[in-house]
Amino acid sequence: MVAVVAFGLSTQAQTEKGNVLLGGNVGFNTSKSNGAEKSDVSFNIVPSVGYFVSDNFAIGTGVGYTYDKQVSDNNLNQAFQVSPFGRYYVDLSDQFKFFGQLSVPMAFGNNKFVSDQGDVADDKYASTTNIGVNLAPGFAFYPTKRIGIEFSVNGLAYNHFKVKNEVTGGASKNNSFGLDADTFAPKLGVMFHF
């Protein structure tokens, strides 16, 4: 009985004021089209940190890098990413919490030409700006005081993407808005609480 009470008390302090939240995302993908000499490769890493400014409410940011080499489209995009966020938790039980996260992901990068053999040109031909606003729901399970296992979906999102051609000076823009709460493609992650 003492062990059960101790475990219950140890799982209640994850989202208290003054705690720190550590996590992030990392991704890698490669594919090769029929007849292509080289594979397409993409990689991203965005570590994030948050601080609980009050009980159950954290603010923070993610900072990272994206590399997306598409030999099939003769393009390499490299971008610096920053993603400030606010997250609010609602207790469902001692070990389960619902959360909503509002984030403003931003990526600033450049495009370079890639030959069919995978060689990258030295000079960029375009600069890219990608700014969005996302509202995503999720659930967190706390098996211990320091670890939260999270399940979330994309939710409601707005995105503005701009490509400026450095050679001609022309630009193209794309704005999108939508609800993408696909439960068949959820995100599963681990966050650390200190």
N, C-alpha and C positions, 0 to 999 in steps of 0.2 A: 504494500500500500504506500509506503514511503517513496519507493522508486516511481510509482505512477504519479504521485503528487509532485515530486521533483521534476519529472519529465514535463508535466503540464506547466509548471512555473517557468521552466527553461525555454519554452516555445512562445511565450507571450511577449517578449521584449524586442522582436524584430523591427517593428515599425514605430518605435518611440522616438520622440524628439531628441536630436543629437546623434542618432545613429547614422552610419554611412552605408550606402548601397553600392556594390561593385558588380559589374557584369559586362555585357557587350555582345557583339556577334562577330563571327568569322565565317567566311564562305569561300568555296573553291569549286570550280566547274570547268570541265574540258569536254569538247565534242569535236568530231571530225566528220565533215561532209563527204559523200561519195565523190571520189576523184580528186579531193583536195590533197595538196602536198603536205600541209601542216595542219595541226589542230587549233581550234579556237580555245582560248584560255581566259578565264576570268577569276579574280581573287579580290576579296575585300576583308578588311579588319577594322572594326570600330569598337574599341574598349569604351566603357561608360562608367561614370561615377555620379552618385547622387547623395544628397544630404537631407535628412529629415528635419525640416524647419519647424514642424509641429508633429504631434502624434498622428500617424497615418498619412502625412503629406510630405513628399520628397520633391526636390527640384535638383536638376543636374544636367549633364551634357555628355554626349559621346563625341569623340574626335578620332578620325581615322583616314584611311586611304583605300581607293578602289583602282584596280588595274583590269581593263577589259580589252583584250586583244582578239579581234574578230578577223581572222585571215580571210574567211568567206565573204566579208563585206569590205575588205581592204582598209580596215580602220583600227586604230588603237586609241582608247580613251583612258587617261589617267586623271584622277580627281582627288582633291582634298575634301574630306567630309567633316561636318560639324552638325550635331543634332541635339539642341537643347530640349529638355522635357520637363514636364510636371506630372507627378503620379500620385493618385489618391487611393488608399486602401479602405475597404469596409470589412470588418470582422464578420465571418460566418460562424466560426468556432475558434477554439484555441489554436488549431493547426491549419485552418483554411481561411483564405481571404480573397475577396473579389477586388479587382483594381481596374481603374481607368487611367489611361496615359494619353496626354496631349503632347505631341512633339512637333518640332519644326525642323525637319531634316533639310540640310543644304549641302550641295556639292558643287565645287568650282574646279573645272579641269580644262584639258586641252585634247585635241584630236591630232593624230599624226597618221600619215599614209603608211599602209602595210602592203608589201608586195605579195604575190601569190606564193612565193617561197618563204614568207614569214619575216622578211627583212623590214625593219622600221626606218622610215625617213628621219633625218636629223631635225628638221624644222616642223613646227606645228602648222596646220592649215586652218584650224578653227579653235575657238574657245567655247566652253560650255558652262552654262549656269542652270542648276536644277534646284528649285526651292519648293517645298511642300508644307502641308499642315496635315497631321494625322491624329485621329482620335481612335484609340484601340482599347477594347476590353480584354480582361484576362482573369485567370484564377491562379493563386499561389498556394502551394502546399509546403508546410514547414516541418520536415521530419526532425530538425534540430533548431536551436536558437539562431544559428549562423547561416543556415542554408535554406533557400527557398527554391522549390522546383515550380516553374511557371508554365502555363498553357495559355496562349493568346491567339487571337485572329487579327487580321489587318484593320477591319472596321471602316470608318468614314475617312475619306482622304481627298485633298486637293493638291494638284501638282502643276507647277509652271516650269517648262523646260525651254531653254533658249540656246541656239547654236549660232555663233557669229563667225562668218568666214573671214579669216585674216587676210586673204588674198584679194577678194573682191569687195570686202566691206559689207556685204549683204548679211542679213540675219533671218533665221526662221524661228518661230515660236510655236509652242504647243501647250495648251491649258487643258487639264482634265480634272474631273470631279466625279466621285463615285463611292459606292458602298461595296466593299470587297470582304465580307465576313464569311469567307469560305472555310467551313469546318472540316473539309477534306484536305486542306493544306494549312494546318495550324502551325504555330511556332511553339517549340518546346525549348525551354532554357533553364539555366541555373543562375541565381543571383546570390551573392554573399553579403551578409549583414554584419556590420561591426559597430 
